[in-house]
Amino acid sequence: MSSIFYDHLLEFDKLEKYVKKHVKTEEERVEIYHLIDEIVHHRIIGCILDRLPREHHEEFLHKFGEKPHDNELLSFLLSKIGHDVEAFIREEVYTLGSELLELIRPKIKKTS
Amino acid sequence: MYGNDIAETIRQKFKVKSLEAQKKLSTLHPHAVAFLKEKGVPVSQLRNHSTKLLGAGIAGGVLLLSPSIDHTITSVDYAKRLTTNLNQTATNLPARGYERTYMEKLNEVLPQEVRALNREEEKRLEQLFYEAYGVKARGTLEGEHLNTTYGRIGAEQHLRRYPGDTMATHDAVAEKDEGMAPGLGAWGYFAPSKEKLTPELVETEKWYAVVQTLYLPDWNTRTRFLRDWYKHRKVLIVNTDNGKAVVAGIADSGPAAWTGKHFGGSPEVMNHLGGARYKKGPVVLFFVDDPNNKVPLGPVTMQQTQLPDVSLKAL
């Protein structure tokens, strides 16, 4: 379900594949899924607030707390920030996905 | 302690990363963290909070959507969707008049964007599916409801049916088979040994579905009951791009919300819904009301019976 208004912008397929490959039990997977979810929310809320002028923070947070799933939040942000909100969220998602994968994938040592 | 070192390392690294992300947000935007906390919505509990709100909305028959994205279909939306369907590839294009009419009716009910359906929309689809496929499917069954019944399905791998099961003894789809999942499904093996694997369980693994039980708002308080209730529960999955449908049994929990997907399907399920290259797409997923276990798993075909009027004016 799109329970958060930016869910449709999240695509961590490679990360999911990696976690499923290495984390074999359901309980462990669920705990890791929740941890990733926490990281995602903190990062995306942070990147939105970084761009949203300070005087609109409270209004956004109020609307967000009331209806976190509401797609109208994107229109609200667009009207206050003035440029493509979905684009910078996607960018943050891409960066975060790379960071998380880099964090857990074994480092390949260069031989030469 | 986790079952293996890699899993434990992943958990620890993500735990640290999560704390770092929390600290950064608290440092840069302390007012925001304090505001949400005061409203009873800590950032780490956002999904849980939203799921509860949506669950209450669905149970009350009203989805908490803003009026501007209300599901009511305008003629422009409808024409746009119909054109989209007609422009799809030949394999997705409904070839005959009946299927075309069915797709039109399906599109009359579905919102333009994938989202949780409200009770009224689900009722209309239940009626449509019953007439089209002859399957009694329900958005809510015995009081249970998924967080969403309209979402994106993603391709899953085969599941191990018993200890020692391999692809060598497993059916595979002809092309682009994803192979065997390294871990077990949420309900473990289907049978304790190869000898105890019944033909029914073989079918269940072959036609299995994945749903997000992990995000159910009452999963943590009714775990035991819900685990039993969802285990191998039959669901009707309808590809809303082409009308192809399959009855599957729930055999795993997921996918994670941050994948952009809401359901999963076995290689056979995905192959039937959209062909060998079909990896992700929008579907409706309803429980099958089958108390006497009469509905077989696998593809369902259209009945060619008269389709009901599911438009808003008919209600």
Interface residues (C-beta under 8 A of the other chain):
Chain A: M1 S2 S3 I4 D7 H8 L9 L10 E11 F12 D13 L15 E16 V19 K20 K21 H22 V23 K24 T25 E26 E28 R29 V30 E31 I32 Y33 L35 I36 D37 E38 I39 V40 H41 H42 R43 I45 G46 L49 D50 H57 E58 L61 H62 F64 G65 K67 P68 H69 D70 N71 E72 S75 E99 L100 L103 I104
Chain B: Y2 G3 N4 I6 A7 T9 I10 R11 K13 F14 K15 K17 S18 A21 Q22 K24 L25 L28 H29 H31 A32 F35 L36 K39 V41 V43 S44 L46 R47 H49 S50 T51 L53 L54 L64 L65 S66 S68 I69 E113 V114 R115 A116 L146 N147 T148 G151 G154 A181 P182 G183 L184 G185 A186 Q212 L214 Y215 S253 G254 P255 A256 A257 W258 T259 G260 H262
